[in-house]
Amino acid sequence: MRAVGRRLRDSVPAAGDEDGSILPLVLGYAMLALVLILVTVDATSLYLAQKRLDSVADAAALAGADGFTLTIAGGAPRAELSSGDVYAQASAMLAQSDADASLVSASTPDGVSARVTVAGQWHPPVFSLFVPAGVSLQATATSRNALH
C-alpha cells in the first residue's frame, strides 16, 4: 500500500513545479482575434457597398420615372413611361454620378413605374484568406411617377 501512495505522490507535481508557458495560448487567441477583426472589416465593407449600390439603383429608378410623356386620355392628363425613355434617363443619371456601377436594365413593366437594375463589383479593403477577392453585386429598384 505504501508503494501505491509513494507512486501517486511522485506523479503529482508540487505546487511550484509547473512547467509550460501560456505564450502559445496568448498567440493563438491573438491570431483568432486578428482574423475576426479582418473578416468583420471586410463584411462591413461589403454591406456598405451593397447599400451604396442600392441607393444608386434608387436614384436611377427615380430618374427613369421622371422620363414620362404627358398624354390626354378621356379629358384627363396621364403620365406614360416608355422603356426607351426610362433607359435614357437612368443611363444619363449614371453618367453624371461618380458611382462605380453599370446599368444592367431599365424598363417599365406597366407604363407607370420604372424598374432599374444596376451592377457593381466589390473588392475587400483588407486581404484575408477567408474572404473572396471580389464579389459581383446587383441592385434593382422600382419607382413610380407622382402623376397617375
N, C-alpha and C positions, 0 to 999 in steps of 0.2 A: 504494500500500500504506500510505503514511503517513496518507492521508486516512481509511482504514478504521480504523486504530489510534487516530487522534485522535477520530473519531466514537464509537468504543466507549468510550474513556476519558471522554469528555464525558457519555455516557449513564449511566455507573455513578457513583452518588453517593459522595462522600468519606465517611470513617468518622464524622465528627461532623456530617454534613449530613443526618441523617434527620429527616423531618417526620412529624407524626402524633401520636396520643395513644392510650394504652391505656384511657382512660376509657370509651369505648363498649363495649369488651370487658368491662371490670370491671362496668359497669352491666348488661350482658346476662347475665353469669354470676350476678350478684346477683339479678336478676329470676327466672332459672331456678331458683336455689336457693330463693327465697321461694315460688314456685309449687309446687315439690317438697315443701317443708315443709307447706304448707297442704293439699295433697292427701293427704299422709301422715297428718296430724292427722285429716282427715275419714274416711279409710279406717280408721284405728284406732277412731274413734268408732263407725263403722258395725259393725265387728267386735264391739266390746263391747256394743252394743245388741242384736245378734243373740244373743250369748251370754247376756245378761240375759233375753231372751225365751225362749231355750231352757230356762233354769233355772225360769222361771215356768211353762212348759209341763210340765216335770218335776214341779214341786210340785203343779200342778193334777191331773196324772195320778195321782200318789201319793195325793192326797186322794180322787180318784174311785175308786181301787181300795180305799179303806177304807170305801166305802159299800156293803158287801156285806150279804147276808141269809144267815144260817145256816139250812141245811136238813139234814134227816137222810135220807140215801139209802142203803139197804142196810145200815142199822145204823151207818153212819159219817157224821160231820158233813161237810157240804160248804158252802163259801162260794160263793154265786152272786151275780153282779152283774147289775143291770138298767140299761139305758141311761138311764132316768129318774133313778135314784139316782146314777149317775156324773155326770150333768149337774148335779144339785142339789149334790153335794159339790164339784165343780170350780168352779161359779159362786159357792158360798159362800166357797171359799178365795180366789178372785179378788176378791171384795167386801171381804174382810178385809185383803188385802195392799194395799200402796201402789203396785203395779205399774201402769203405763200400758198395759194390754193388755186386749183384749176376747176373750171366749170365742166361737170360731167354731163348734166342735162338740165334743161329749163323748159317747162311746158305748162300748159293749162289743161287740167283734166276736165273741167266743166265750163270754161269760158268766164268764170267769175274769180277763181283762185289761181295763184301761180305756185307751182311746185318746182323747187330748185335743188339740185344735188351738186355738192362740191366735194373735192377730194384733196388730200394733202398727205405729206409724209412726215413722220416723227422720228427723230433720232435722239437717243438718250444723251443727256448732258454729261453724265459720268459713266465711264466704262465699267461694266460689270459682266461677269460670266453668266449671271442668272437672268439677264435681260437681253432680248434680241437687239441686233444692231439697228434695225429700222422697222417701223410699223406703218402700214398704209391706213389712213384714216378717211372716213367718209361721213358726211352730214347731209341730211335732207330737211328742208324747211318748206312750209306752205304758208302763204299769206293771201288774204282776201282783200279786195279793194273796198273802200268805205261806201262806194256808190253801188246800189243794187239795182 
